[in-house]
Amino acid sequence: MAYFYTWADMEDIPLDTYLLNGNGVTEAQIRKFTHWLRERKGRRGELLKPESFNSILDQCSRFCIWCGKWEANRPSGRNAGQINHLADQAIKLTWSNKKVRARPLKSAPDMEEDEISVIQKYLQPKAAVQRGESPEQAHRDYLIWRFSIEMGLRISEILALRLKDCPARDKNYISIVRIEDRGVGYSDPRKGYAPRPKTLTRDLGFVIEGSPLPRLIQEYISKYRYKKLQAGGKQFLMEHDFLILALNTGAPLSVSTAEYIAEKVSNNSSVHSFHWHLSRHAFFNRAYSAVAANQSHLNDLVYYGGWSDANSLNIYIQRAIRDRAIQTISIWQQGNKWETLAQ
């Protein structure tokens, strides 16, 4: 109701008087309010989502009806005892007509195999070093890419990985741990800018046969995860145990720097729409196509993505339907070999 009263105050409309004297608000006023509400932006500068917009209208409708009933039940009210159910329905319809109508389900964005190949070749450490990047930068950026495209991890999950979450001699999987599950002693030097994984805590194996990820992780830790010292040496033992580091300083990599890396890939390759979440979509589009016929595997995929329910797969389901409609064949080959990433 804060939206409704904020708008009324801006328009100098005595909302309580209108609602509690039996008159109610007019359709024109409802129309003006909903038009104003459509232009409101949240803290992140985004417009209200359709479901939030419609929920606000539902609450306003119920409040208007409640006020009408309150006035009718008041012994001295002008409409005492005259609770008009047809009027209630009219109020509901007036508000309902201003709702944002449901739109077709969106399908997940995707990357073509040649686009994945372009980024794979661009971020290959050897190619990056030849362009003039340092070996530690080249291996770090490539490792982020492989986490994203090969496991479908969010960039926040990648940046929040710690050494203890990585594969070890007796552990051939990655652990994704929500901040809330990291214990009371947990701290992040990035403080208010620390990445916060939105997905559920889970353990994830490597789905591509012969994945180089375990080797890439150990190679990065043993050779390139260090802080440069003023005397010219390298310090491998840090005050924190986050995996992915900023260059030279040894600090955990910031979200803004990770986004800059993706922007650089976009600007310097032919895949101008690239961002880290696009590679996550590319992974789950292919993963869904591979397991769509098996319900138990679908449940496994929900776990793998870190979602709380299967509805989060809807955008990948819609993508698969679209691809089948235009007769696109799956590249997820027998044995889970992804030829593009083997280049």
N, C-alpha and C positions, 0 to 999 in steps of 0.2 A: 504493500500500500504506500510505501515511501515514494515510489514513482508517481502515483496518482496525486498525492498531496503536494509533491514538489511542483508538478505541472500546474495544479490548481493555484498554488501560491504565486507562481510566475505569471499566471493569467489573471490574478486578482479575483479568483472565483471562490466564494465562501462555501467550500465543499460540504462542510458539516451541515450548514443551513439547508442546502439543496437536498441532501440525503435524508435528513432527519425531520423534515417538515412534510414529507409525503410526496414532494414533487419529483425528486430524483434528478439525474442529469439527463440532458437531451441527447439525441443521436448525433447531432452536430458536435456537441462537446466531446462525446466518446470518439468521434472521428478525428477531431483535432488532437485529442490526447494520444491516440494510437499513432497518428502521424508523427507527433513529437517523440514518442517512445521508440519508433523505428530508427531515429537518428541518434539515440543515446549510445555512448560508447563506455565500455568498462575500463578498468585500470590499465589494461594492456592496449588501449586504443582500438579495440575491436567492437563491432556492433553486437547487439544481443543475438544469441543463437535463436533460431526459430522456436525451439522447445522452451527456452527461457521466456521469450516474448509471449508465447501463447499461455504459459503458466501464469504470468502476471495478469493477463486479461481474464483468465479464469478466476483468479483471486478477486479482481475488481468486480466481476460479475456477481460472485457470491456475496461480496460485501454490500453491494447495492441492494441485492435482494434481502439480505439480513436487515439493512436499515429500513426498508419498506415494511418488513414484518414487525420490527420494533415499533415503528410509528403506528401501525395498525393495532397493535396490542396495548398501546398506551390509552388509558381510559379517556383522557382529554384530547386525544389526537383527532385531527380533522377527518381521518378515515378509520376511526375506531371500530374494531371488529370486522373490517372489510378486507380480509386477506384474499387477494385476487390471484389465483394460481395462473390464470391466463396472462396476467401482467408479468408474473415471474418468468414465464416461458418467453414472453416478448423481450424482457431484459436479457435473458440468456442468449436469445437469437441475435439481438443487436450486438452484444459483445462478441459472440462467436463469429459473426460475419466479418469482423475486423481482424481475425486471426490470419497468421501466415499459413498458407496451405502447404500440406506435405508435398515434398518434392521427391522425385524418383531417387532411389538409393544410389549414392555415388559409388563408382568403382575406383579401386586404388590406382594411383599413378603407377607407371612402370617404366622400365628401361629396356630398350632393344638390346639384343646380344652384341651388336656392333658398337653400341654406346658403352656397354660394360667393358668391352675389349679396349676401347679408346682410353678409358680411365685406368684400366688395369695396366696398360702399357705406359701411360703418362706417369703413374705413381710407382712403377717398378723402381726400386732403389738404384739400380744401375743407370737407368735413364735419367733419374732425378739428379744423381751425382754428376752425370755428364752435362746437365744443364747448369751446374754450378752450385747445387745445394750441398750442404754438408752431409756426411754419411749418417749422423745421428738424426738429422731432420728427415732425410729420405726414408730411413727405416721406421721412424716413428709414424710418419704420415701414411706409409704403406700399411703398417700394422693397424692403424685406425680404419683404413679402407677395408681390410680383410675382415676385421670384426664386424663391420657394418654390412658388407655385401655377402659374406659367407655365413654369418650367424644371425643377421637381422637385428643386431643390437642397436638401441637408441644411442645417440651421441652422449646423453647424460649417463647411461649405463657404462659406456666405454671409459669416460673420464673419471667415473667413480670406482673403477676397478682397482683393487689393491694387490700387492704381491701374493697375499694369502688366498686371493680369489682365483689365481692362475693355476694351470696344470703343474703337477709336481710328480715325483717319481712314483707315488702310489695314487695318483689322482689325474686321470686323463679327461678332465672337463673344466669348464669355467663356472664359477659361482657368481650369480647376480644377487646382491644383497641390498634390500631397501634400507634407507637411512635409519628408519625406525627399528630395524632388526640388528643394528650394529653395536648395541650396548650403550650404557651410560657414559663410558669413557671415550666414546668416539668423538673426534674433532677433525675439521678440515681447514687447512690454512686459507682456503678461498672464502671462508666465512659466509657472508650473505650472498656471495656469487657462486657458492658451491653447487655443483650439479646434484639434482635430487631425482634418482630413478623413480619413475611413476609406476613401473610395473612390479609384479610380485617377486618375492625372493624365490630363486630356483637354481638348479644345477643343470648345465647344458653341455651335452657332448658335441662332437664335431660331426656334422652330417655329410660332408663331402669326403668321398673315399680318398685316402692319402693326403688329407689336408696338411698344408705346410704351417698352419697356425701354431701348433705347439712349438715347432722349431723356431718360428719367427719371434714368438714371445720370449723364449729362452735366450735367443741371440740378442734381442733388444735389451733384455735385462743385464746380460753379461758384458755387452760391448758398448751400448749406446745410452743406457739409463744412468746418467751421471751429472754432476755439477762441476763446472769449470772453476778451478781455483786461480787466484790472482798470480800465483807463482808459475802457472802454466800446467799444473797437474790436474788430475781428475778425482773427484770424490764420488764413490759409488754407494757409500752408506749414507742414507738421508735421515732427516729428522721425522719423516713421514714414510708411509709405505704405498703411496699411490703409484700406479704403474706408469701412466703416460705423463711425461714431464715437458715443461717449457724448456727451450734451448738455453744452455749456459747456466741459468739460475738454479736449476734443480727443483723449482717449485712445481706443484701439480698444474697441468695445462688448464687454462681457463676455457670456458664455453665460448667466449668471444674469439679467442685465437683459433679454436677448432672450427668455428663458423668461417673465419677468414681463410683457413686452409681450403674448405669446400668452395668458397667464392673464388679462390685462386684457380682451383681446378676448372670451375665453370668458365672463367675468363680466358684461360689458356688452352682449353681443349674445345672440341666441336660440340660438347655436351653442355650447352649454355644454360640449361635449366637445372644443373646438378646441385643437390644439397644432400646432406647425410641421410635425412629421412627418406629420400627417394631410393637410396640403395637398400634401406630396410624394406620398403615396399617391394622392390624388385625381388628380394629374397622370399618374402612371404607369398607373393604371387606364384612363384615357382613351387614353393613348398606346398601350398594349398593344392595346386594342380596335381602334385605327386600323390597326395593322400586323400583326395576328395571322395573316393569311393569307399573308404574304410572309416566308419564312425569312431572306432577306438583310436585310430591314428589322428583323426580330427581333434579328439580330446587331448591327445598328446601335443598337437600343434598349438592349442590354446595355452597349454602349460608352457610350451617353448617360448611363446610370445610374451608370456608374463601377464596375460589378461585374466580378469576375474570371471568372465563368462564368454560363451561362444559367440555372442552377438558382435564381438569385436572382429570376427572373421568376415562380417558381411561385405565389407568393401573388397575383400579378396574373392569372395564368392561371386560378386557382381562382375569383377574383372574376368574371372574364369568363364562366366556365362558369355560375356562379350567376346572373348577370344574364341570360344567354341563357335559362336555365331558367325565369325568371319574366317573360320576354319584354320586358325593358327595352331600348329602342333607344339606340344610341350618339348622343351629342350632338356628337361630333367631325365637324363638317359639312365638306362639300366646300370645299377651299381652306383648311382648318385655321383657320376663323374661330370664335372662341369668344365667342358673343354675350353671355354673362354678364359677361365681363371687359371688354366694350366699353361697359358702362354708365357 
